[in-house]
Amino acid sequence: MGPSWLKDAVFYEIYPQSFQDSNDDGIGDLQGIIRRLDYVAELGCNALWINPCFDSPFMDAGYDVRDYKLVAPRYGTNDDLVQLFAEAHARGIHVLLDLVPGHTSDQHPWFKESAKADPNEYSARYIWTDEALWGMEGRPYIAGMTERSGAYMLNFFASQPALNYGWLDPYKHWMSATDSPEARATIEAMKDVMRFWLDQGCDGFRVDMADSLVKGDDECKSGTCAIWREIRAMMDSDYPDAALVSEWSNPDLALCSAGFHMDFYLDHQRNGYNTLLRDYETEGGDHSYFLCDAGGSIRRFLDDYLPKYERSRDRGYISFITCNHDTPRPARTLSVAELKLAYALILTMPGVPFIYYGDEIGMRYLDLRTKEGGYQRTGSRSPMQWSRDKNAGFSGAPAEQLYLPQDASADAPCVSEQLADADSLLSEVRRLVALRHAHEDLQADAPFEVVNDNERTAPFVYRRGGLLLAVNPSSAKKTFEDSALVGRELVYRIGNPSVVGGRLVMSGQSFAVLSTQA
């Protein structure tokens, strides 16, 4: 299952350009993160995922890496990042960096060498045809932009050429095999990047587009999975306490075949996670489960989640997220009362949960013009709202210099006010995280079992180890009767649930955690 520290890990995702500006240039930075580490620790989060902070032309907000071993100057220096590792570790916080292995920026020195007409050691580091007038077998490509006669494959945006990990079954002479010297060189180059940061104090990596390595891969991603198993073996041998989480959302492959320790449960339309919080892109209106009285059903979530959980629970952890930098913030459609219940479920499920910065205070999704390739994602990347001070405490720069505009509403949520309010969303999140830390039965590897999913008159009831938990997102009172309730007491509540003997009464919009039986 990987490093033991993952069992009780609760991650906090930081978008570095939007978290805290320490030098008043309008852009968040590493010293700003260091300044706010006590806040992260007091929230109860004992692990960080930091979105890309490496040198980049920022055509895709840092997911277009120009130098894997250099911190982007706008964030600080390599020494700042090493200091961040040390300061985080002193507070019991592990730190994952964002690894982008499938592509680089077209300004990366590897690509500049690869694009030259004369052959060199980087000529095959990327995927090229051998004629500028040929296409790329139906795949996205660019041609006519370099002195080299060839088209090169793209992995995503136009500025992101695909690194060459080979083709599973090459059928053109310009396609490399997965065991070719050039494919092996790419793998070793990525291992070298990982070792560089692990040696500096990094605790592992979140892996961007983890399934995108080998081209022409089969449905089982056997070529790509083999590479990750090799990398996992390297980590197990040389860095056994380091962790890997994949942007894959397919635990059958990411956990069971590729060897990742964690796999994100991402917001893909109509999957189980999507039906909980963001079921508003389907016909017929929003039927999200946590949208009060919207007609959502926990069964839609369970039908998707349970098979994945059962197949992978002994191989790694499914990671629930409140949101991420690619996903509309849940406060876009959910009220504070609804968010409390949603976070209660997320923070008491198996696996390793991730809280996206600002979600703990209910930061809103904003209607913002695209920035650095964000497009519709930009609205979830606005600067953190710390206080009622200038620029919400994010930066001392003039407002027009901020990385992105902030929520200008008079009631925009902020940390300072919510810390002083015991009924705030932030206070609830802090209590929920503390609850998870206090009970091993709520941590990553404790068993999970559905006790009741008949929602017509009863709440959703589930078991974590010896604890029973129940949630009722509707406005109507619901009851559940079972002998398993006898001898239990409420150890945590949202709203007004009650338990007497074998009868649990859940008021509208409530959540309950019941003790083990006496």
N, C-alpha and C positions, 0 to 999 in steps of 0.2 A: 504493500500500500504506500510505500515511500517514506519520507522523513516523518519522524514521530511528531514533530511540531505542527504538522498539518491537522492532526486530530482536533486541536482546539483553536485552529486559526480562524480569524475573521478578518478579511482583507478590506482595505480602503483603496479605491482607485483614484489616483491623482493625475489630472490633465495638467502638466507642469506649467504651461503658459497661462493657465487660468486660475491657479490656486492662491499664490501670494507673491507679490512683487516686492523685492527687498531693496531695489536701487532706483525706484521711481521712474523707470523707463516705460511703464505701462504693460510690461509682459512679466508673467510669473517666472520664477527662477528657483534654482536649487537651494540657495540660502533662504528663500522664502519658505520652502518646504521645511527646512531645518527649524526655522522660527516657529512653525506650527506643529511640530512633532508632539508636543505636550498635549495639544488638542486631540490629535489622533489617539494618543494613549488614553486620555481621559474618556474618549468616546468608547473605548474598550477594544478598538482594533489593534491587533498585534502583528499585522502584516500589511505591507504596501505593494501595490502594483503601480509603477510609474510609467505612463505612456511615453513614447519615444523621446529621448533627450539627447540624441546623437546629432552630430553635424549634418545639416541638411539644407537644401534650397527651399524647403517647406512648400513644395507644390502640393503635398498631401499631408500637411501638418506634422511632418517628421517621419511619416511612413515611407518616405523616399530618402533613404540613408545615403549620405555622401561619404561618411567615414564612421565605421562601426566602433572605432576605438577612441573617438574624440567627442567630448561633450560639445553641443552647439554653444557657441559663444554667448548667445542671448540668454542661456540658462546658467552660464558660469564656466567652470573649468573642470577638468578631471579631478583635481584635488577637492573641489566642492562636492563632487559625487562620492568620493571616498570618505569625506567627512560626513556626508549624509548617511552612508552605511554605518559608520561608527556611532554617530549620534542616535540613529534608530536602534542599533543593537544595544546601546546602553539603556534604552527604555524597553527592551524586550520585544522589539519590532523587527521582523524580517522584511527584506526588500527584494521584490522581483523587478527586473527591467523588461522592457518590451523588445523582443527579438523579431526582426523582419528578415526571414531567411529566404523567401521566395524570389525577391527582387531587390534591386538597389535603385538609387537615383541614376539618371543618365549622366549625372555629373560626377559619379564615383570614379576614382582613378582606375579601377578595374575596367569599367566600361569604356573610358577614354582610350585605354590601351587596346581593348578588344575591337574598337571601331577603326583602328588604323589599318591601312592596306597591307602593310608588311606584317607577316606572322610574328607572334610573340607569345609569351607564356600565358597571356590572358585572352588570346584570340578565341578560345573555346570556353571561356568562363560564362558566356551567355549563349543563347540559342540563336544561331544564324543560318539562313539558307546561303547558298554559294552564288546566288545571282540576285542583283538588286531588283530585277524585273519579275522575280518569282514571288508568289504569295507564301503563306505559312500554313498550308493545309487547312484552311478554314478557320485559323486562329488569328487573334488580333496581332498586328505587326506594324512596323514602320520601316520604310525603305526610302532611299534617296536623300538621306540626311547626313551621311558620313562618307568618308573617302573609300571605305571598304565596299566592295561590290557584294551586297547581300542585304536581305531583310532580317530584322531582328524581332523576336517575339516579345510581346508585352505581357506582364502578369496582371496589370490592373490599369491605372491611368497611363497616359501617353509618355509620362516621364519615368516610368518604372519598367525597365527591361528585365525580362525573366532570367534568373540565374540558371545555369545548366547542370541539372542533376541527372540528365539522361532521359531516355524514353524507355518505357517498359518493353515494347516490342518495336524497335526502330525498323522502318520500312523505306526510308529514303537515305541516300548516302551521307547527307548532312546531319542526320540524327545520330546522337551519341547513345551508346548502350549505358545502362545504369552502372556497369562495372568498368566503363572506359576510364582511361587516365584522367580525362578532363572532368568527368562526373565525380570521380574520386577526389580530385583537387578541390572542387567546390565544397564537398562535404568536409574535407579537412580544413578548409579556410573558415567554414562556419564554426567548426569545433574550436578553432584557434580564437575566434572572437569570443565564444562562450568562456573559454578558459581565462582569457584576459580579464574579463569582468568578475568571474568567480574568484580569481586570485586577488582581486582588489577588495573583496568583501560582499559582492552581490550574492543573494541567496537563491538565485534561480531566474527563470524567465517565463513570461507570458509569450506565446508564440503566435504571431500574426499569420493568418491564412495558412495554418499548419498543414493542410492537405494539398498544398499547391506545388510541391517540389517536383516529383517525377511527372513528366508529360506522357500523355497517352496511357495513363494508368488505368487499371481495371476497376470494377465497382468496389472491390475490396481494398483499393488503394495499396496493393501489396508492395509496389515499389517504394512508395513514400513511407509506408509503415516500417519497412525494413531499415530505412535510413534512421528513423526515430528510435527504433530498437537499438541500433548501433550507438546513437548518441546517449540514450538512456544507460546503456552498459558503461560508456565512458564516465557518466556522472556517478553511477553506482560505485564504480571503482575508485574514482579520484575525488568526487565531491558528493559523498553519500547523504549529506544533509541538504543538498540543493533540490529545488522543486521545479517542475514543469507544468504549466497549464496551457491547454491548447484552445485556440479559436477554431473550433471544429463543429461542436454541437452534434457529435455522433459518438457517444461513448462506446458503442460496439467496436468502432475502429480506433478512436483516440486512446481509450483506456485498455481495451482487451487486446488490440492488435499492435498499436504503435508504442504503447508503454508510457504514455503520459500519466502523471500522478493525478491530474485534474482535467476536466473538460467542461467548458462553459455550456450552460443551457441557455442558448441565445434566443433572441426574439425573432423567430422565423414565423411568418404568417401562418396562422392556424395550427401551430404546434401547441403542446400543452402549456408551456410558459406564456406564450402569447395570449392564450385564452384567459389567463389570470388577470392581466393588467392592461392589455392593448388590443382588444378584439374589436377595433373600430375601423378596420379597413375591409370588412366584409359587408355584403349586402344585408340590409335589414336592421342596421343600427349597431350600437355598441352593446355587446352582451358579455363584457368582461366580468369574471366571477366576482371581483372585489368592488365593482361598481354597484352600489346599493340598489336592489330591486330591478336590475337590468336584465334579469332572466338568465344569467349565466349559470353554468353547472360545473361542479368540481369533477364530474365524470369526464368531461372533455380533457381536463388536465391529467387525470389519473390514467386514462386510456393511452395517452402518449408517454407519460412518465414511468409508470410502473414496469412495463416490459424492459425499458432501458435500465432502470434501477436494478431489477432482478438479475439481468444478464451481466451487469458490470460491478455490482456492489463489493465483490471480493477482489477487484482488480484496480480500483481507483475511485475517485470522488467526482460526482456530478456537482458543478458549481452554479448555484443560483445567483443571479445578480439583481440588484434593485434597478439597474440601468447600466449603460456604459456610454462611451463617447460616440457610439454609432446609433444610439437608440433614443427615441423621444423620452424625455423624463416622465416618470409616472404621474407627476403632479399636473401634467397636461390635461388629464381628464379626471383624476381622482382627488377627492377632498382629503383633508388631514385625517379625518376619522377613518376614511377608507384606506389611506396609506398606512395608518397604524396597524390595521389588520393584515394588510398585504405584507408588511415587513415582519409582522409576528410569524406568519407562515414561513417566509423566506429564511428567517433566522432560527427556526426550530426544525427545519428539514435536514435530512442526512446530507453529507457532502460538505464542501467548504464554501461559505457565502462570501459575496463581494458587495460592498456598499460603494456606490459611485459618489464622488465628492458632491456635496450640496443636496443630495437626496435626503440626507438625515434631517434637513430643515425644510424640505419640500420646495426646493428651488424649482422654478417654472421653466417649461420649454418656451423659448422666445422666438418670435418671427424675425429672424436675422438674415441679412444678405450673406451669401457664402463667403467664407474666409479659408484660405489655404486648402481648397478642395473639400470643404465640409459640406457644401450644398445643404440639403435638408437636415443634415446632422449638426449644422452649426448652432442651431437653437438650443442644443444640450451642452454647449461648450463655453457658455458665458462665465465671466469671472465670479469667483466665490464671494458670497455676501456675508461678511463677518460682523458688521455693525452698522450704525446710522452715521458713521463718520464719512468723510470724503471718499467717494468711490467705494462705498460700503466696506471700507477698511482694507480693500484689496491692494491699492496703490496710491501713492501721493502724486502721480503724474496728472497732467490735465486730462479731463474726461475724454477728449477727442483722441488722445494718444493710447487709450486702453486697447489691449489686444482685441477685445470685442465689447460692444455695449453691454451694460448691465440692466437688470430689471428696474425700470424707473417708477414702478407703481409705489404708491405711498405705503402699501401694506406688504411690500416685498419682504419675504422672510429673511431673517438674519440670525446669526449665531448668538450674539450678545443678548438679545431679547428672549430667545428661546431657552438659554441657559438659566434665566431668572424665572422661568415659568415651568412649574412642575408638571403641567398638563400639556406642554408643547410636544410636537413631534420629536424634536431632538431629545428631550428628556425621556420619552418613551423608547426611542432607539437605544439610548444609553442603558436603560433598564433591561431591555431585551437582550442586548449583547452581554450584560453582566449575568443575566439568567442562564444564557448558553454556557458561559465560562463556569458557572457554579454547579452545573449538572452534567456529568459525563453522559447521561442518557440523552442529552440534546446535542452532543458533539458529532463530529463527522461520521464516525463508524458505528454509532449505536444503531440497533435494529429499528426498522420502520415497518409499521403494519397499519393498514386501513381497518378501522373498527366499524365505522358507519359512513356510508356515502349516499344513503337515501335521504335526499334533502327536502322532501316535500313538507315534512313537519319537524324534522330533526336536524341538528347541526352536523357539519362534517367533523368526525371524530377519528383521531389517529393515535397510535401508540409509538412512543420513542423509548425503547428499553422498558423500564417499569413505569414510566410516566404516561398519563393519558392527556391528550390535548384536544381542544374543540374550538371551532371557529364558526361564527354565524355572521356573514356579511349583509344579510337582509335586514329590513327594518322590523320584521315580525319576530315575535318571541318563538323560540323553538325548544323542544324538550327531547331528552334522550334517557331511556331507562334501560339499565343493564346491571346485573349482579357485579360486574367488574368495577362499578362505581362505589360499592359498599366499602367503607373504611378509608376512603380517600378524602383529602382536604384540598382546597384551593391554595396553590402556592404562587400563582400569578394570574392577574385578571386585567382585561381591558373591557370597559363597559360594566355591566352588572350581572355576571353569571352567578349561579348559586348551585350547591350540591347538597342534597339531604338524602342520606341512605343510598339507595340505588337510582336516584333521580337527579339528573342534571338539567337545570333550566338556564337557557341562554337568552338573555335579553337581546333586542335588536342591536346589530353591529357590536358584537362582543367576541372575546377570546378568553380561553381559560386553559390553565395548566393545572392538572390534578396530581397530587403526590402518589407515590407508590402505595399499594394497599398495606394496611397495618398488619 
